[in-house]
Amino acid sequence: MLALIAFDIADDHRRYRITQVLLDYGQRVQESVFWVECEDDLAGRLRERLQGAVDIEEDNLWWITVCQACAKRVETMGAGRKPEVPDYYVL
């Protein structure tokens, strides 16, 4: 599963928590935007962790699933860099 996850978190402590969770699963491509690649079971665990950290009354988090074909067409402009999608992972 590939996903682009973006957030607008009102509280500094929750923002830090969510950032740390996302760094466990993917890479930061913008200040509040992460590129995540993980198996479906890990994606479920990530969703659980994020749901536990997000305040649904104050925060906003977008989870956009990206297909493999679309991931290959990602473009960046300026100082940004295209997310690295490795062929395989060593566990």
Secondary structure, 3 states (H helix, E strand, C coil): CEEEEEEECCCHHHHHHHHHHHHHHEEEEECCEEEEECCHHHHHHHHHHHHHHCCCCCCEEEEEEECHHHHHCCCCCCCCCCCCCCCCCCC
